[in-house]
Amino acid sequence: MKCIYHLCDNTLKGKQTSYCSNSCRVKYQIKLWRKRTKQRSIEYLGGKCVKCGYNRCPEAMDFHHRDPTQKDFAISKSGNCTAWNKIQKELDKCDLLCSNCHRESHAIDWLEE
């Protein structure tokens, strides 16, 4: 059996686990937490890009701070221990954009400077 975190070739001889180490178990749990939190955040902001309506792939959705000076933390890099109520407060400062519209919004900002 292989470790479910990184599919290494370390066999789990007789262990009652799906991970080759405690470190892999923690990393896998963090990965799952981040995925669930992103999905919850997308749903909280309406589930689709506010500019074009795209809603197919969660990995292609970004959280765009309307006013970067009010940004307390980057939601996508908030780690694994940020409470949902703190994430919600940060999301309230954001628009949900697909990655294409997000890049375009920053390009427009750059062109206007």
C-alpha positions in Angstrom: 0.0 0.0 0.0 1.3 3.5 -0.8 1.1 6.7 1.3 -2.0 8.6 0.2 -0.4 12.0 0.6 2.4 11.7 -2.0 2.0 8.2 -3.3 5.6 7.3 -2.3 6.9 3.8 -2.6 7.3 3.4 1.1 5.2 0.4 2.0 3.1 0.6 5.1 4.1 -2.9 6.3 1.5 -3.9 8.9 0.7 -0.3 9.8 -3.0 0.6 10.5 -2.6 3.9 8.6 -2.7 5.2 5.0 0.4 7.5 5.5 4.1 6.7 5.6 4.7 9.2 8.3 3.0 11.6 10.7 4.3 14.4 8.6 2.5 13.1 5.6 -0.7 12.7 7.6 -0.5 16.4 8.7 0.2 17.6 5.2 -2.7 15.6 3.8 -5.1 17.0 6.4 -4.0 20.6 5.6 -4.5 19.9 1.9 -8.0 18.7 2.6 -8.8 21.7 4.9 -7.6 24.2 2.3 -9.7 22.5 -0.4 -12.8 22.5 1.8 -12.2 26.1 2.9 -11.8 27.3 -0.7 -15.0 25.7 -1.8 -16.8 27.2 1.2 -15.3 30.6 0.4 -16.4 30.3 -3.2 -20.0 29.5 -2.1 -19.9 32.4 0.4 -19.2 34.8 -2.4 -21.9 33.5 -4.7 -20.2 30.7 -6.5 -19.4 32.5 -9.8 -17.2 35.2 -11.2 -18.8 38.6 -10.7 -17.6 39.8 -14.1 -18.2 36.9 -16.5 -20.2 34.3 -14.6 -17.7 31.5 -14.9 -18.3 28.8 -12.3 -16.9 25.4 -13.4 -13.5 24.8 -11.8 -12.8 25.9 -8.2 -9.1 25.9 -8.9 -9.7 28.7 -11.4 -11.4 31.0 -8.9 -9.6 33.8 -7.2 -10.4 36.2 -4.4 -9.7 39.8 -5.5 -9.4 42.5 -2.8 -11.3 45.5 -4.0 -9.0 47.8 -2.0 -5.5 46.3 -1.5 -4.8 48.7 1.3 -7.5 47.1 3.4 -6.0 43.6 2.9 -5.2 41.9 6.2 -4.1 38.6 4.6 -4.1 36.7 1.4 -7.0 34.2 1.6 -5.2 31.6 -0.6 -2.2 31.8 1.7 -4.0 31.9 5.1 -2.4 28.7 6.2 -4.2 26.0 8.0 -5.4 27.5 11.2 -7.4 30.6 10.3 -10.8 30.6 11.8 -13.8 30.8 9.5 -15.1 34.0 11.0 -11.8 35.7 10.2 -11.8 34.3 6.7 -15.4 35.6 6.2 -14.3 39.1 7.3 -11.5 39.1 4.7 -13.9 37.7 2.0 -16.2 40.6 2.7 -13.5 42.8 1.2 -13.2 40.7 -1.9 -14.9 39.9 -5.2 -14.9 36.4 -6.6 -13.2 36.4 -10.0 -12.2 33.7 -12.4 -8.4 33.6 -12.9 -8.8 35.2 -16.4 -10.9 38.2 -15.1 -8.6 38.5 -12.1 -5.5 38.8 -14.3 -7.3 41.3 -16.6 -8.3 43.5 -13.6 -4.6 43.7 -12.5 -3.5 44.4 -16.1 -5.9 47.3 -16.3 -4.6 48.6 -13.0 -1.1 48.3 -14.3 -1.9 50.1 -17.6 -3.6 53.0 -15.8 -0.5 53.7 -13.7 
